[in-house]
Structure formats: C-alpha cells, structure tokens
Amino acid sequence: MKENTTSKERLLKKIRKALLERRDNPYPNLEDLPLYPPATELPEVIFAEQFTAVAGQFVFCEDELQFIEILLNLAEEREWRKIYCWEPALQEIFKKYDYPFFETDKDFDKAEVGFTLCEALIARNGSILVSNANEAGRRLGIYPNVHVVVAYTSQLMMDLKDGFKLIKTKYGHNMPSLISTITGPSRTADIEKTLVLGAHGPKELFVFLLDG
C-alpha cells in the first residue's frame, strides 16, 4: 500500500532521521579557509578607499602636531565652534596645543562636533569598531552633526575577526556590554528611495588616522 504522506512530512522525517544519526563534520577546516584573496594594498590604503566609498572623510596624519594643524584649518573652514571631547587621551592632546573644546556636557544640545576614540578600524569594509567602554559613550558619536574619530595605525585591522581579537586582548573577561560598527555617516533611503544623510545621526563622519 502506498504511503499517503505530504512532501512536507517526508522532508521533516528526513530531518529527524539526520538529527538522530551522528556524523563527522565533512568540512572540519572550513573556518580556516580564506574568504578573500590576499590583499595587494596596505591596510591604510584599503581602509581609506572603502571608507570614502561610503561617504566617509579620511585624513592621515604623521603625528599629533599635523593632526592639530589640519584640524585647525578644517575647523576654521567649517566654522566649528561647539566642539566636544570627553576622552582623557584626546583631551591631553588638545590641552597640549591649547585647542579649545568642551570637556563637560554643558550646552550639549548645541554641540556641533563630537570627538571620540574607537576600538579598531576594519580595512576590508571601511568600518569603525566602537564600544561603550570609553568616556564618550554613545552620545558624542550620535548627537552632533559631525562625528570625528581619532585612531592609530596600531588599531588598523584587516577583518572584523581581527578587530574582535584586539578587543578581547584589551578587555579580557571584562568585555564591553555594547560593541558595534559604524560604516559611513547615518543614512536612509526609506523616503521615496532618495538617499538622505544624517537621518538618525551625524551627517558627516571623519576619521583621523595617526601614525603610531
């Protein structure tokens, strides 16, 4: 007598049978296989290309002095006045060169630019790996119209997995409760399929990469 079962029931029966049968992994070394061809450019070049491709603005600086010089010209050109920075390491640089900034959240609703550090830069997709473990939290990277990230070449990783390894080495068992990536300025195309920058966050995103 022919078995009267639906195709769905037959499929589920096969799945149950497969789950009951223990089998060796046919691809034990799958995770070790490279996902991408070997990089032919330096990570700095790859990151800059990918980051600018998503409307990010990239600046390479040889040292802190060049960083301040470029920042002075940029701030004058853009007429930045309300610049906020809550990262102690960045505050030390600004104070060293007498660069004016707000180190408290006074009049934060008028903030024009927020300066933050990051956990790593991911060259492969031009992304910034961030966490809530720094002093800036999330506000300085979301509220002001301009978000400026300061990073060092030692934080430049090729892939996300390398970035996560860097974070794990840094924090050990005290991992941040929030780890995320930023890829370009905030954007949306939900309204009539028109791309709008600054929809839910900064309209402009800068990365200053310092050698060191």
Buried (B, 14 or more C-beta within 10 A) or exposed (E): EEEEEEEEEEEEEEEEEEEEEEEEEEEEEEEEEEEEEEEEEEBBEBBBEBBBEBBBBBBBBEEBEBBBEBBEEBBEEEEBEBBBBBBEEBBEBBEEEEBEBBBEEEEBEEBBBBBBBBBBBBBBBBBBBBBEBBBBBBBBBBBBBBBBBBBBBEBBBBBBEBBBEBBEEBBEEEBBEEBBBBBBBBBEEEEEEEEBBBBEBBBBBBBBBBBE
